[in-house]
Structures are given as structure tokens and as C-alpha cells.
Amino acid sequence: MEDLLLKCDVHPDKKVKMFCQDHSQLCCSDCVLLNHRQCTNVALISESLKKPSFNSRQLSINLQTIIDQLNMFKKELEASIQYVEVSYIEKLQEIQDMRNNLNASLDELENTTMKELDEFRTTLQKSLKKDVDNCRRLKDELQQLGEAVQSLFEKSKKDIKFIAGRKCLDKIQESETYLKKNSVKDQSLIAFHADIDIEQYLSKRSGLGRIVIMNPNQALTVKRRSKYNVKISSDTKTCNIMAICILPSGHVIVVDRNNEKIQQFDQKYNIVSHCHVSGSLRDICLITSSEVAVTVDKDVRFISVGNGQLITGSKFKLPHLADGIAHHCGALYITSGTALYHYTLTGTLVNKLFEDIGDGLRVVKCAVSLAGDRIYVTNYYQSKLLTLAMDGTLISKFTDPELQCPWGVHVTPEGHVLVCGYSSNNVIQVDHEGKKKLAKIDGVMNPFCVCVNTNIDQIAVGLYKKNKIIVMELR
């Protein structure tokens, strides 16, 4: 231990022998020679001991304090490493999903083109084979008549000769007419005119998208706002947008509770398709790039998205209300208003993670962090945002006078945490720890849900009993 203390930090093969008061540095002989020649207060350690010594107790406290801070910072860095790894895996999956979708689209184009090619071949061959059959028939009939004429013409009676002659003339005329109408055709070849726009478009792309590094604690700022109508002609009630989900393609899935429908919009919020789902629709989450899960009363229903259509699929029933829903790495997290549960994708209960059975709605909506290390839960009744560990342990409670009756909560792919203040008419952004407010977006009346479209850097907000959603472009 003594050798460790005496070793020079700059020149490890030398021992500390002096102290530079000008720079408050311990020095070896090389340090003095190279870096402290001009200093006026360089003395041997033995001489420095004559001055007041350190307070050992306070020094130990300071050392332990900084060690604790370093340990905490190290844990944060290790968590960041894990966060980067999870982010990498998820983005890698998105890239692979996009490639698979492109492959599927190209396969579909190829199949359509091949079908058209087959149809042209069948049509041409059918026409040519029909002509071949007609030629063969006429030739055979003429040959038969010719043989009959040769064998019967000298021996037969006049009436037989007349019939044979007449039939020969008729068949010759039929053959001449056929040949006249079907003169020798030029050879028909099938040509393929490639759609060069597809190849040219792909050749001009530098990649499947852009890779950016995001800071989950960076405050989001809004550049401009727009409103888009979500009401369709078949709606009988004012829309009540309970949830919004963004597909990797950029298409937007909107859940309208009042009209019992789920809608799909393109990136410009033009309606693409919709489907009717009976019951009280409550929330939605992304399962894969082409499948979502929706909570309806006590059910979880799966809906696939393909060829621009929304197709209802399987479902499973729960023994409690299915309110909020979130998905992470094959696990479903579902709230009931009073508790948070962990389920498998097939509806098997893993465990109850958290419960608060006090008055009012205390466990309303939930969202999982990108790294899968935190679950954010809104407590509507007490105006709180809860941050839980993945085992349900309460990590922190966030309250703020500017956040009243929080409802929807959303974590972006970059890790930004957004909470809807239903009664405070705003959307609050909190840090990854769920402890500090980073930003506030005002001017959204009774927001129920919020979702960020990272494809085009927009925030979409669904409102209570409104026929429009608010879309905000980010800086």
C-alpha cells in the first residue's frame, strides 16, 4: 500500500518526493524537471509536513461521497449500454421487418407479372392450337374426299359422282375461305417492358432509412400544429379517440370508442381503411410491423394490417377489465384500472405486477421503456405518473401542478416519455427516470392519447369527444 501511495501518477517508475504549492500537485524529480521549473513554491514532502495537515475524518467522508457518486454514474453508464443494445436489437428487427415487407411487395409484383405472362401465353397458344386443329381437320376431310373421288368416280353412278363432286367443291371453298381469313400469321413473341421506375428509385436510395442518435431526456419542441378529421360518413356519434398507434411504415392506426371502429390513415392522414369492432374499445399497442392488439371490454383482440386492410384475428378473454395495454419482447402488460398484469401473447397470466385498490382510477394506462427496464403507469385519480421496475416495484412517483388527471402515456422509440394531462389540457414530457418534467405542450383540450411518428417527426394527440386529432410537427 505504501508503494502505491509513493508511486508518481505521471512517472510510475519514480517516487513522489516533493509538493508544488503553486499547482497543488505531488511531484517526483522528473515532474519538477519537466513541468515545475518556473514554480516558486516547490518543497520536499518533509518540509510540507510542517504546514497544517488534512482532516482525516473529513477526507474519508469526501472520498466515500465521490466513490458513491462514481458508482451511481457507473450504474447509469451500464444501464445506457444496455439501453443502446436493446435499441440496436429493436432497430435491427425493424430494418429486417422492412426488408421482409419489401421482399413481400416485390414477390407480389412478380407474381402478378408472372400471372399476366402465363395468361398471355395461354391465350396465344389456345388461338394457335385452334388454328392447327382447324387446318388438320380440313386437310383430313379433303384427303378423305380426294381418295373417295379417285376410287368411286369411274365406277359410281352419276348421282354419287355429283354428290362427291359437290362435296369436294364445298370443302375446297370452305378451306379457301378459311385460308383467306386466316392468312399466314407472323410469329407472335411475348415482350416484357420492365418498369424501370422501380429499379431507378431503389438505385437512388442511400439506404432503407436514416440512423440517428437520440437522447431520451432531450426536450421535444413543437414547430407547427395541424388538425385532421377522423370522422367518416358511417359514424353516428362524435368521435372519441382513445388510442393511437404508429406502424413502422408510418401509417397511423386510430381507435374510436364511440363509433366502435379502428381506422388506418396514411402519413398524410388520408383514410386508407377501417373495421368495426363491437364493444368498448380502450387502448392499442404494436405487436409486429403488421399486427396490433386492442383492448375491448375484457378482451384482447389482434388485428393484422395487410394490403391496406385491417383484418380482425384471434382474441382472448381476461377475468378483469382490459384497459391499457403495452407490448415488449413478446410480453403483454395490461391494466385494469386498479392493477397492472403481465400476460403472454396467448393470454396466459404470468403475474400481477402492481395493484392500487383505492378510490378512483389509479392504474389506467401503461407504457414500457425501450430498454425494457421500466414501466410507466398513469394514476388518473391522484394525478400521478408512476415508474415501476419490470417486477412491479415502485421506483418513483411524479407529480406536478401542471399535470392534472393523467390518462394516456407513451414512450417513443427514442425513449421520450409523454403523458396526457386530461384536465390540465396538455401533454407533459418527463425524463427517463420518471422524476423530472422536461417540457410541456399546451393547447390540447382533454387529451386521451399521444403517439410520436418518428418517420416524419410528428406527435399525434387524440381528444375526448372530438372529430379531429391534433398533429404537431417537431423541430
MIKOL-684734 format. One record per residue (C-alpha): residue in one letter; x, y, z. Coordinates in pm, whole numbers, padded with zeros to 5 digits, m for minus. Layout:
<nodes>
NODE,res,px,py,pz
NODE,a,X,Y,Z $
...
</nodes>
This chain:
<nodes>
NODE,res,px,py,pz
NODE,m,00000,00000,00000 $
NODE,e,00289,00236,00083 $
NODE,d,00449,00173,m00257 $
NODE,l,00118,00251,m00425 $
NODE,l,00093,00583,m00240 $
NODE,l,00452,00682,m00313 $
NODE,k,00434,00599,m00686 $
NODE,c,00415,00905,m00914 $
NODE,d,00095,00913,m01119 $
NODE,v,00276,01072,m01416 $
NODE,h,00602,00874,m01400 $
NODE,p,00518,00536,m01246 $
NODE,d,00884,00433,m01215 $
NODE,k,00955,00733,m00989 $
NODE,k,00855,00808,m00630 $
NODE,v,00684,01122,m00507 $
NODE,k,00930,01337,m00311 $
NODE,m,00808,01695,m00350 $
NODE,f,00494,01908,m00344 $
NODE,c,00424,02208,m00569 $
NODE,q,00218,02459,m00378 $
NODE,d,00162,02667,m00695 $
NODE,h,m00024,02382,m00867 $
NODE,s,m00126,02182,m00556 $
NODE,q,00045,01877,m00708 $
NODE,l,00263,01597,m00574 $
NODE,c,00582,01568,m00780 $
NODE,c,00869,01333,m00846 $
NODE,s,01209,01455,m00963 $
NODE,d,01109,01420,m01328 $
NODE,c,00789,01622,m01269 $
NODE,v,00990,01906,m01118 $
NODE,l,01241,01897,m01402 $
NODE,l,00984,01884,m01682 $
NODE,n,00681,02075,m01553 $
NODE,h,00763,02280,m01244 $
NODE,r,01089,02459,m01323 $
NODE,q,00927,02800,m01310 $
NODE,c,00732,02734,m00989 $
NODE,t,00844,02924,m00681 $
NODE,n,00678,02708,m00414 $
NODE,v,00818,02360,m00465 $
NODE,a,00932,02188,m00146 $
NODE,l,01025,01845,m00020 $
NODE,i,00745,01641,00134 $
NODE,s,00924,01658,00469 $
NODE,e,00908,02038,00459 $
NODE,s,00541,02037,00353 $
NODE,l,00453,01830,00661 $
NODE,k,00524,02136,00877 $
NODE,k,00212,02301,00737 $
NODE,p,m00143,02215,00869 $
NODE,s,m00230,01854,00780 $
NODE,f,m00553,01718,00632 $
NODE,n,m00860,01641,00838 $
NODE,s,m00858,01261,00806 $
NODE,r,m01220,01218,00901 $
NODE,q,m01345,01477,00652 $
NODE,l,m01113,01335,00387 $
NODE,s,m01264,00988,00434 $
NODE,i,m01614,01132,00407 $
NODE,n,m01523,01315,00087 $
NODE,l,m01365,01004,m00057 $
NODE,q,m01671,00792,00020 $
NODE,t,m01902,01058,m00124 $
NODE,i,m01718,01071,m00454 $
NODE,i,m01692,00689,m00465 $
NODE,d,m02070,00669,m00421 $
NODE,q,m02119,00923,m00698 $
NODE,l,m01886,00729,m00928 $
NODE,n,m02070,00404,m00852 $
NODE,m,m02402,00568,m00934 $
NODE,f,m02263,00715,m01254 $
NODE,k,m02115,00375,m01345 $
NODE,k,m02457,00212,m01300 $
NODE,e,m02613,00478,m01521 $
NODE,l,m02349,00416,m01787 $
NODE,e,m02404,00040,m01766 $
NODE,a,m02779,00098,m01800 $
NODE,s,m02705,00318,m02103 $
NODE,i,m02500,00038,m02255 $
NODE,q,m02794,m00197,m02207 $
NODE,y,m03027,00070,m02346 $
NODE,v,m02810,00104,m02658 $
NODE,e,m02803,m00275,m02703 $
NODE,v,m03181,m00310,m02672 $
NODE,s,m03227,m00013,m02903 $
NODE,y,m02991,m00176,m03153 $
NODE,i,m03178,m00508,m03143 $
NODE,e,m03516,m00340,m03189 $
NODE,k,m03395,m00122,m03475 $
NODE,l,m03229,m00424,m03636 $
NODE,q,m03563,m00604,m03619 $
NODE,e,m03739,m00303,m03773 $
NODE,i,m03487,m00299,m04059 $
NODE,q,m03535,m00672,m04112 $
NODE,d,m03914,m00630,m04099 $
NODE,m,m03892,m00353,m04356 $
NODE,r,m03675,m00572,m04581 $
NODE,n,m03924,m00857,m04543 $
NODE,n,m04208,m00622,m04633 $
NODE,l,m04016,m00505,m04939 $
NODE,n,m03949,m00867,m05034 $
NODE,a,m04319,m00945,m04991 $
NODE,s,m04415,m00647,m05207 $
NODE,l,m04166,m00747,m05476 $
NODE,d,m04290,m01107,m05458 $
NODE,e,m04644,m00982,m05506 $
NODE,l,m04539,m00770,m05806 $
NODE,e,m04350,m01065,m05951 $
NODE,n,m04645,m01299,m05900 $
NODE,t,m04882,m01051,m06067 $
NODE,t,m04648,m01009,m06362 $
NODE,m,m04593,m01384,m06392 $
NODE,k,m04968,m01443,m06385 $
NODE,e,m05011,m01190,m06665 $
NODE,l,m04732,m01362,m06860 $
NODE,d,m04900,m01700,m06816 $
NODE,e,m05233,m01558,m06928 $
NODE,f,m05078,m01414,m07247 $
NODE,r,m04907,m01742,m07324 $
NODE,t,m05228,m01939,m07266 $
NODE,t,m05428,m01702,m07489 $
NODE,l,m05175,m01715,m07774 $
NODE,q,m05130,m02089,m07754 $
NODE,k,m05504,m02151,m07740 $
NODE,s,m05558,m01943,m08055 $
NODE,l,m05272,m02108,m08241 $
NODE,k,m05374,m02458,m08136 $
NODE,k,m05727,m02388,m08254 $
NODE,d,m05591,m02290,m08597 $
NODE,v,m05373,m02601,m08604 $
NODE,d,m05676,m02817,m08525 $
NODE,n,m05882,m02647,m08799 $
NODE,c,m05604,m02697,m09053 $
NODE,r,m05571,m03063,m08957 $
NODE,r,m05948,m03116,m08982 $
NODE,l,m05980,m02952,m09324 $
NODE,k,m05675,m03135,m09456 $
NODE,d,m05804,m03472,m09333 $
NODE,e,m06151,m03409,m09477 $
NODE,l,m06005,m03303,m09814 $
NODE,q,m05780,m03608,m09823 $
NODE,q,m06074,m03837,m09747 $
NODE,l,m06283,m03673,m10021 $
NODE,g,m05992,m03695,m10265 $
NODE,e,m05948,m04067,m10200 $
NODE,a,m06324,m04121,m10236 $
NODE,v,m06331,m03937,m10568 $
NODE,q,m06039,m04141,m10705 $
NODE,s,m06193,m04474,m10607 $
NODE,l,m06557,m04404,m10694 $
NODE,f,m06552,m04160,m10982 $
NODE,e,m06521,m04416,m11268 $
NODE,k,m06741,m04687,m11121 $
NODE,s,m07011,m04493,m10939 $
NODE,k,m07342,m04379,m11066 $
NODE,k,m07394,m04026,m11183 $
NODE,d,m07576,m03921,m10865 $
NODE,i,m07284,m04044,m10647 $
NODE,k,m07041,m03862,m10874 $
NODE,f,m07246,m03547,m10842 $
NODE,i,m07258,m03568,m10460 $
NODE,a,m06885,m03640,m10436 $
NODE,g,m06802,m03353,m10669 $
NODE,r,m07029,m03115,m10488 $
NODE,k,m06879,m03207,m10152 $
NODE,c,m06530,m03160,m10287 $
NODE,l,m06616,m02814,m10420 $
NODE,d,m06782,m02717,m10089 $
NODE,k,m06485,m02835,m09884 $
NODE,i,m06240,m02662,m10118 $
NODE,q,m06439,m02339,m10086 $
NODE,e,m06451,m02377,m09706 $
NODE,s,m06075,m02429,m09696 $
NODE,e,m06005,m02134,m09926 $
NODE,t,m06231,m01912,m09719 $
NODE,y,m06057,m02023,m09401 $
NODE,l,m05713,m01961,m09552 $
NODE,k,m05820,m01623,m09679 $
NODE,k,m05950,m01520,m09338 $
NODE,n,m05651,m01672,m09161 $
NODE,s,m05360,m01585,m09380 $
NODE,v,m05017,m01692,m09260 $
NODE,k,m04958,m01508,m08935 $
NODE,d,m04633,m01353,m08833 $
NODE,q,m04474,m01526,m08538 $
NODE,s,m04611,m01384,m08214 $
NODE,l,m04346,m01317,m07950 $
NODE,i,m04411,m01215,m07592 $
NODE,a,m04229,m00900,m07489 $
NODE,f,m04159,m00771,m07134 $
NODE,h,m04132,m00397,m07079 $
NODE,a,m03976,m00361,m06734 $
NODE,d,m04096,m00082,m06506 $
NODE,i,m03761,00093,m06484 $
NODE,d,m03902,00345,m06235 $
NODE,i,m03884,00078,m05962 $
NODE,e,m03518,m00002,m06026 $
NODE,q,m03425,00363,m06070 $
NODE,y,m03600,00461,m05747 $
NODE,l,m03420,00191,m05548 $
NODE,s,m03085,00273,m05708 $
NODE,k,m03118,00634,m05595 $
NODE,r,m03177,00540,m05231 $
NODE,s,m02877,00557,m04997 $
NODE,g,m03036,00312,m04754 $
NODE,l,m03364,00179,m04615 $
NODE,g,m03388,00481,m04385 $
NODE,r,m03173,00703,m04169 $
NODE,i,m03000,00615,m03844 $
NODE,v,m02994,00887,m03579 $
NODE,i,m02878,00902,m03219 $
NODE,m,m03143,01032,m02983 $
NODE,n,m03131,01145,m02622 $
NODE,p,m03442,01030,m02431 $
NODE,n,m03404,01326,m02195 $
NODE,q,m03387,01584,m02473 $
NODE,a,m03689,01812,m02456 $
NODE,l,m03918,01793,m02758 $
NODE,t,m04025,02123,m02914 $
NODE,v,m04319,02182,m03145 $
NODE,k,m04274,02372,m03471 $
NODE,r,m04633,02382,m03603 $
NODE,r,m04974,02224,m03550 $
NODE,s,m05243,02082,m03775 $
NODE,k,m05583,01922,m03727 $
NODE,y,m05709,01623,m03923 $
NODE,n,m06062,01494,m03947 $
NODE,v,m06115,01131,m03841 $
NODE,k,m06494,01120,m03878 $
NODE,i,m06632,00913,m04166 $
NODE,s,m06976,00912,m04327 $
NODE,s,m07094,00599,m04143 $
NODE,d,m07021,00745,m03798 $
NODE,t,m07336,00808,m03595 $
NODE,k,m07165,00974,m03297 $
NODE,t,m06894,01225,m03224 $
NODE,c,m06556,01051,m03233 $
NODE,n,m06384,00965,m02907 $
NODE,i,m06020,00884,m02985 $
NODE,m,m05896,00655,m02709 $
NODE,a,m05567,00540,m02860 $
NODE,i,m05326,00595,m03149 $
NODE,c,m05057,00361,m03277 $
NODE,i,m04794,00424,m03544 $
NODE,l,m04680,00139,m03768 $
NODE,p,m04315,00122,m03881 $
NODE,s,m04443,00207,m04230 $
NODE,g,m04563,00542,m04094 $
NODE,h,m04933,00453,m04125 $
NODE,v,m05144,00561,m03829 $
NODE,i,m05397,00336,m03651 $
NODE,v,m05669,00525,m03461 $
NODE,v,m05914,00376,m03209 $
NODE,d,m06257,00545,m03198 $
NODE,r,m06451,00425,m02894 $
NODE,n,m06784,00599,m02959 $
NODE,n,m06826,00460,m03311 $
NODE,e,m06669,00120,m03230 $
NODE,k,m06420,00137,m03513 $
NODE,i,m06050,00118,m03584 $
NODE,q,m05914,00330,m03870 $
NODE,q,m05596,00325,m04074 $
NODE,f,m05454,00650,m04214 $
NODE,d,m05152,00713,m04434 $
NODE,q,m04878,00957,m04332 $
NODE,k,m05082,01248,m04469 $
NODE,y,m05386,01133,m04266 $
NODE,n,m05588,01021,m04563 $
NODE,i,m05821,00736,m04467 $
NODE,v,m05693,00402,m04601 $
NODE,s,m05931,00156,m04436 $
NODE,h,m06137,00088,m04126 $
NODE,c,m06302,m00203,m03949 $
NODE,h,m06585,m00232,m03699 $
NODE,v,m06514,m00382,m03355 $
NODE,s,m06810,m00423,m03120 $
NODE,g,m06762,m00325,m02758 $
NODE,s,m06592,m00057,m02554 $
NODE,l,m06256,00000,m02724 $
NODE,r,m05991,00127,m02483 $
NODE,d,m05631,00100,m02598 $
NODE,i,m05395,m00031,m02866 $
NODE,c,m05032,m00142,m02892 $
NODE,l,m04798,m00257,m03167 $
NODE,i,m04719,m00630,m03173 $
NODE,t,m04530,m00661,m03502 $
NODE,s,m04482,m00435,m03803 $
NODE,s,m04815,m00564,m03937 $
NODE,e,m05016,m00654,m03627 $
NODE,v,m05168,m00463,m03335 $
NODE,a,m05352,m00564,m03019 $
NODE,v,m05663,m00380,m02898 $
NODE,t,m05831,m00393,m02556 $
NODE,v,m06211,m00423,m02576 $
NODE,d,m06407,m00466,m02251 $
NODE,k,m06243,m00781,m02106 $
NODE,d,m06095,m00896,m02437 $
NODE,v,m05762,m00855,m02612 $
NODE,r,m05813,m00871,m02989 $
NODE,f,m05545,m00897,m03253 $
NODE,i,m05579,m00711,m03581 $
NODE,s,m05346,m00759,m03877 $
NODE,v,m05265,m00493,m04132 $
NODE,g,m05210,m00612,m04488 $
NODE,n,m05266,m00479,m04838 $
NODE,g,m05414,m00163,m04691 $
NODE,q,m05680,m00357,m04499 $
NODE,l,m05748,m00412,m04128 $
NODE,i,m05830,m00778,m04063 $
NODE,t,m05959,m00896,m03725 $
NODE,g,m05788,m01210,m03600 $
NODE,s,m05768,m01409,m03279 $
NODE,k,m05864,m01289,m02932 $
NODE,f,m05855,m01399,m02569 $
NODE,k,m06066,m01306,m02268 $
NODE,l,m05943,m01186,m01929 $
NODE,p,m06107,m01226,m01586 $
NODE,h,m06084,m00848,m01537 $
NODE,l,m06129,m00528,m01736 $
NODE,a,m05873,m00484,m02013 $
NODE,d,m05793,m00112,m02012 $
NODE,g,m05439,m00008,m02102 $
NODE,i,m05204,m00234,m02298 $
NODE,a,m04834,m00233,m02387 $
NODE,h,m04609,m00486,m02558 $
NODE,h,m04239,m00554,m02513 $
NODE,c,m04037,m00852,m02636 $
NODE,g,m04329,m01093,m02651 $
NODE,a,m04485,m00985,m02320 $
NODE,l,m04815,m00800,m02277 $
NODE,y,m04867,m00554,m01993 $
NODE,i,m05236,m00487,m01926 $
NODE,t,m05403,m00255,m01677 $
NODE,s,m05749,m00294,m01524 $
NODE,g,m05797,00045,m01358 $
NODE,t,m05671,m00091,m01025 $
NODE,a,m05387,m00326,m01120 $
NODE,l,m05113,m00399,m01373 $
NODE,y,m05075,m00755,m01507 $
NODE,h,m04813,m00938,m01711 $
NODE,y,m04957,m01176,m01975 $
NODE,t,m04819,m01384,m02259 $
NODE,l,m04930,m01321,m02617 $
NODE,t,m05166,m01618,m02587 $
NODE,g,m05341,m01481,m02277 $
NODE,t,m05167,m01677,m02003 $
NODE,l,m05126,m01477,m01681 $
NODE,v,m04763,m01457,m01571 $
NODE,n,m04823,m01248,m01260 $
NODE,k,m04987,m00941,m01113 $
NODE,l,m04714,m00676,m01104 $
NODE,f,m04878,m00388,m00919 $
NODE,e,m05206,m00303,m00753 $
NODE,d,m05370,00005,m00600 $
NODE,i,m05730,m00058,m00498 $
NODE,g,m05805,00284,m00354 $
NODE,d,m06079,00515,m00478 $
NODE,g,m06098,00609,m00844 $
NODE,l,m05888,00502,m01142 $
NODE,r,m05535,00451,m01013 $
NODE,v,m05383,00216,m01272 $
NODE,v,m05513,00344,m01605 $
NODE,k,m05264,00327,m01896 $
NODE,c,m04913,00188,m01922 $
NODE,a,m04604,00206,m02144 $
NODE,v,m04274,00018,m02136 $
NODE,s,m03933,00181,m02183 $
NODE,l,m03733,00087,m02489 $
NODE,a,m03469,m00089,m02276 $
NODE,g,m03738,m00291,m02101 $
NODE,d,m03626,m00172,m01758 $
NODE,r,m03922,00050,m01661 $
NODE,i,m04300,00056,m01687 $
NODE,y,m04478,00390,m01673 $
NODE,v,m04834,00390,m01532 $
NODE,t,m05083,00675,m01507 $
NODE,n,m05282,00730,m01187 $
NODE,y,m05577,00939,m01302 $
NODE,y,m05741,00980,m00961 $
NODE,q,m05433,01115,m00782 $
NODE,s,m05272,01292,m01082 $
NODE,k,m04952,01087,m01070 $
NODE,l,m04720,00917,m01312 $
NODE,l,m04577,00602,m01156 $
NODE,t,m04248,00450,m01267 $
NODE,l,m04216,00079,m01189 $
NODE,a,m03940,m00175,m01226 $
NODE,m,m04023,m00468,m01451 $
NODE,d,m04113,m00676,m01145 $
NODE,g,m04366,m00413,m01037 $
NODE,t,m04152,m00247,m00770 $
NODE,l,m04235,00122,m00739 $
NODE,i,m03933,00332,m00838 $
NODE,s,m04078,00683,m00833 $
NODE,k,m04393,00895,m00835 $
NODE,f,m04411,01207,m01048 $
NODE,t,m04650,01487,m00962 $
NODE,d,m04664,01840,m01094 $
NODE,p,m04925,02115,m01060 $
NODE,e,m04930,02134,m01441 $
NODE,l,m05022,01765,m01477 $
NODE,q,m05383,01701,m01379 $
NODE,c,m05569,01370,m01427 $
NODE,p,m05310,01196,m01648 $
NODE,w,m05457,00943,m01889 $
NODE,g,m05251,00822,m02184 $
NODE,v,m04876,00760,m02161 $
NODE,h,m04638,00686,m02447 $
NODE,v,m04269,00602,m02483 $
NODE,t,m04120,00683,m02821 $
NODE,p,m03867,00453,m02994 $
NODE,e,m03606,00707,m02884 $
NODE,g,m03713,00677,m02521 $
NODE,h,m03903,01004,m02476 $
NODE,v,m04181,00971,m02217 $
NODE,l,m04503,01165,m02288 $
NODE,v,m04809,01188,m02060 $
NODE,c,m05153,01330,m02141 $
NODE,g,m05291,01573,m01883 $
NODE,y,m05665,01526,m01939 $
NODE,s,m05783,01802,m01704 $
NODE,s,m05475,02024,m01742 $
NODE,n,m05524,02022,m02124 $
NODE,n,m05162,01950,m02206 $
NODE,v,m04901,01687,m02280 $
NODE,i,m04608,01665,m02039 $
NODE,q,m04268,01519,m02125 $
NODE,v,m04079,01365,m01831 $
NODE,d,m03728,01227,m01813 $
NODE,h,m03640,00859,m01847 $
NODE,e,m03631,00820,m01469 $
NODE,g,m03989,00948,m01445 $
NODE,k,m03887,01210,m01191 $
NODE,k,m03844,01541,m01374 $
NODE,k,m04054,01745,m01617 $
NODE,l,m03865,01826,m01935 $
NODE,a,m04125,02002,m02149 $
NODE,k,m04493,02092,m02172 $
NODE,i,m04721,02117,m02474 $
NODE,d,m05028,02329,m02406 $
NODE,g,m05345,02390,m02604 $
NODE,v,m05477,02033,m02638 $
NODE,m,m05829,02007,m02493 $
NODE,n,m05888,01688,m02292 $
NODE,p,m05619,01470,m02449 $
NODE,f,m05675,01095,m02414 $
NODE,c,m05374,00959,m02601 $
NODE,v,m05047,01062,m02756 $
NODE,c,m04812,00891,m03001 $
NODE,v,m04499,01001,m03185 $
NODE,n,m04448,00924,m03553 $
NODE,t,m04069,00911,m03576 $
NODE,n,m04084,00854,m03953 $
NODE,i,m04180,01218,m04001 $
NODE,d,m04111,01366,m03655 $
NODE,q,m04471,01432,m03556 $
NODE,i,m04676,01399,m03239 $
NODE,a,m05037,01284,m03281 $
NODE,v,m05284,01356,m02999 $
NODE,g,m05631,01203,m02968 $
NODE,l,m05900,01405,m02790 $
NODE,y,m06213,01334,m02587 $
NODE,k,m06531,01367,m02799 $
NODE,k,m06370,01546,m03091 $
NODE,n,m06386,01460,m03462 $
NODE,k,m06029,01574,m03520 $
NODE,i,m05687,01474,m03395 $
NODE,i,m05408,01724,m03342 $
NODE,v,m05079,01660,m03521 $
NODE,m,m04772,01859,m03417 $
NODE,e,m04456,01878,m03622 $
NODE,l,m04138,01865,m03415 $
NODE,r,m03832,02080,m03463 $
</nodes>
